[in-house]
Amino acid sequence: MTAFNDLRDALCSATILSLPNVAADAPEFILDTDASGFAINAVLS
């Protein structure tokens, strides 16, 4: 249970959560997707 709490706290910290850079000179967003017979995944980076 400790490992789960540590992971949850890390994912909710300010270093992970931030507003995207939407300035005109910002790098493009990349959307990676994957799907199988039982799951769908997407990552926006």
SEMILUM-880889 format. One line per field, with one value per atom (N, C-alpha, C, CB): residue in three letters; y, x negated, z; atom name; residue number from 0. Coordinates in steps of 0.02 Angstrom, whole numbers, plus 50000, padded with zeros to 5 digits. Glycine has a CB too. Example, Ala and Ser with C-alpha at 12.3 -4.5 7.8 and 13.67 -1.06 7.14 Angstrom:
2
type = ALA,ALA,ALA,ALA,SER,SER,SER,SER
c2 = 49716,49775,49835,49776,49888,49947,50002,49970
c1 = 49340,49385,49340,49435,49358,49316,49355,49296
c3 = 50390,50390,50390,50452,50354,50357,50394,50286
atom = N,CA,C,CB,N,CA,C,CB
seq = 0,0,0,0,1,1,1,1
***
This chain:
45
type = MET,MET,MET,MET,THR,THR,THR,THR,ALA,ALA,ALA,ALA,PHE,PHE,PHE,PHE,ASN,ASN,ASN,ASN,ASP,ASP,ASP,ASP,LEU,LEU,LEU,LEU,ARG,ARG,ARG,ARG,ASP,ASP,ASP,ASP,ALA,ALA,ALA,ALA,LEU,LEU,LEU,LEU,CYS,CYS,CYS,CYS,SER,SER,SER,SER,ALA,ALA,ALA,ALA,THR,THR,THR,THR,ILE,ILE,ILE,ILE,LEU,LEU,LEU,LEU,SER,SER,SER,SER,LEU,LEU,LEU,LEU,PRO,PRO,PRO,PRO,ASN,ASN,ASN,ASN,VAL,VAL,VAL,VAL,ALA,ALA,ALA,ALA,ALA,ALA,ALA,ALA,ASP,ASP,ASP,ASP,ALA,ALA,ALA,ALA,PRO,PRO,PRO,PRO,GLU,GLU,GLU,GLU,PHE,PHE,PHE,PHE,ILE,ILE,ILE,ILE,LEU,LEU,LEU,LEU,ASP,ASP,ASP,ASP,THR,THR,THR,THR,ASP,ASP,ASP,ASP,ALA,ALA,ALA,ALA,SER,SER,SER,SER,GLY,GLY,GLY,GLY,PHE,PHE,PHE,PHE,ALA,ALA,ALA,ALA,ILE,ILE,ILE,ILE,ASN,ASN,ASN,ASN,ALA,ALA,ALA,ALA,VAL,VAL,VAL,VAL,LEU,LEU,LEU,LEU,SER,SER,SER,SER
c2 = 49941,50000,50063,50000,50058,50116,50135,50101,50085,50099,50134,50033,50113,50146,50218,50108,50231,50299,50343,50299,50315,50353,50370,50313,50322,50335,50387,50269,50381,50429,50499,50409,50505,50571,50600,50565,50558,50581,50605,50526,50569,50588,50651,50531,50666,50725,50784,50708,50779,50834,50887,50808,50946,51003,50992,51066,50950,50938,50897,50903,50860,50820,50858,50753,50890,50926,50997,50924,51017,51086,51103,51096,51167,51190,51181,51264,51164,51155,51222,51120,51220,51279,51285,51275,51333,51341,51402,51346,51427,51484,51465,51511,51514,51501,51467,51566,51481,51452,51389,51503,51363,51302,51240,51295,51188,51126,51097,51074,51055,51024,50973,50992,50962,50908,50843,50920,50788,50722,50678,50691,50647,50601,50531,50620,50489,50418,50378,50395,50332,50291,50217,50311,50174,50102,50070,50077,50016,49981,49906,50006,49868,49796,49772,49762,49708,49681,49698,49607,49723,49737,49803,49682,49844,49907,49958,49897,50022,50077,50124,50116,50149,50191,50252,50152,50309,50370,50410,50412,50439,50481,50545,50444,50601,50666,50694,50715,50706,50733,50792,50679
c1 = 49959,50000,49956,50047,49899,49854,49830,49794,49815,49792,49847,49772,49910,49965,49972,50031,49968,49973,49916,49975,49856,49798,49808,49733,49832,49844,49898,49863,49953,50008,49983,50065,49945,49919,49872,49882,49831,49785,49823,49736,49875,49914,49955,49959,49971,50012,49970,50061,49905,49862,49857,49792,49836,49832,49781,49816,49730,49680,49708,49619,49760,49791,49848,49818,49891,49949,49930,50007,49939,49925,49968,49850,49975,50012,49969,50033,50000,49961,49937,50003,49882,49855,49889,49776,49933,49971,49949,50046,49890,49864,49851,49798,49851,49843,49776,49847,49724,49659,49645,49605,49696,49688,49683,49747,49651,49649,49719,49604,49728,49793,49810,49794,49875,49897,49893,49969,49878,49876,49927,49803,49971,50021,50003,50093,49984,49970,50030,49905,50053,50110,50094,50172,50131,50122,50189,50063,50205,50267,50257,50325,50295,50295,50367,50249,50376,50443,50478,50441,50442,50473,50453,50458,50412,50392,50374,50332,50381,50361,50317,50424,50264,50217,50200,50153,50191,50168,50124,50229,50071,50025,50014,49957,50027,50014,49950,50074,49901,49837,49816,49783
c3 = 50000,50000,50000,50060,50032,50034,49964,50078,49923,49855,49815,49819,49823,49788,49810,49801,49874,49900,49875,49976,49873,49847,49774,49856,49734,49663,49654,49628,49690,49686,49703,49733,49756,49776,49723,49843,49692,49641,49579,49621,49559,49500,49511,49479,49572,49588,49609,49642,49606,49628,49574,49646,49593,49548,49493,49586,49504,49452,49394,49482,49406,49353,49320,49382,49360,49334,49318,49385,49256,49236,49175,49221,49163,49104,49042,49112,48986,48924,48897,48871,48861,48828,48760,48821,48753,48691,48651,48706,48666,48629,48556,48661,48512,48441,48425,48402,48464,48451,48492,48465,48526,48567,48523,48617,48547,48508,48499,48543,48448,48435,48489,48366,48499,48542,48503,48569,48538,48507,48543,48511,48505,48533,48511,48510,48559,48546,48568,48584,48525,48542,48531,48500,48565,48559,48578,48605,48545,48560,48552,48515,48590,48584,48590,48638,48597,48603,48668,48596,48717,48782,48813,48829,48780,48810,48757,48857,48774,48731,48774,48702,48744,48781,48738,48799,48770,48736,48783,48712,48754,48792,48753,48807,48783,48752,48781,48764,48738,48762,48719,48762
atom = N,CA,C,CB,N,CA,C,CB,N,CA,C,CB,N,CA,C,CB,N,CA,C,CB,N,CA,C,CB,N,CA,C,CB,N,CA,C,CB,N,CA,C,CB,N,CA,C,CB,N,CA,C,CB,N,CA,C,CB,N,CA,C,CB,N,CA,C,CB,N,CA,C,CB,N,CA,C,CB,N,CA,C,CB,N,CA,C,CB,N,CA,C,CB,N,CA,C,CB,N,CA,C,CB,N,CA,C,CB,N,CA,C,CB,N,CA,C,CB,N,CA,C,CB,N,CA,C,CB,N,CA,C,CB,N,CA,C,CB,N,CA,C,CB,N,CA,C,CB,N,CA,C,CB,N,CA,C,CB,N,CA,C,CB,N,CA,C,CB,N,CA,C,CB,N,CA,C,CB,N,CA,C,CB,N,CA,C,CB,N,CA,C,CB,N,CA,C,CB,N,CA,C,CB,N,CA,C,CB,N,CA,C,CB,N,CA,C,CB,N,CA,C,CB
seq = 0,0,0,0,1,1,1,1,2,2,2,2,3,3,3,3,4,4,4,4,5,5,5,5,6,6,6,6,7,7,7,7,8,8,8,8,9,9,9,9,10,10,10,10,11,11,11,11,12,12,12,12,13,13,13,13,14,14,14,14,15,15,15,15,16,16,16,16,17,17,17,17,18,18,18,18,19,19,19,19,20,20,20,20,21,21,21,21,22,22,22,22,23,23,23,23,24,24,24,24,25,25,25,25,26,26,26,26,27,27,27,27,28,28,28,28,29,29,29,29,30,30,30,30,31,31,31,31,32,32,32,32,33,33,33,33,34,34,34,34,35,35,35,35,36,36,36,36,37,37,37,37,38,38,38,38,39,39,39,39,40,40,40,40,41,41,41,41,42,42,42,42,43,43,43,43,44,44,44,44
***
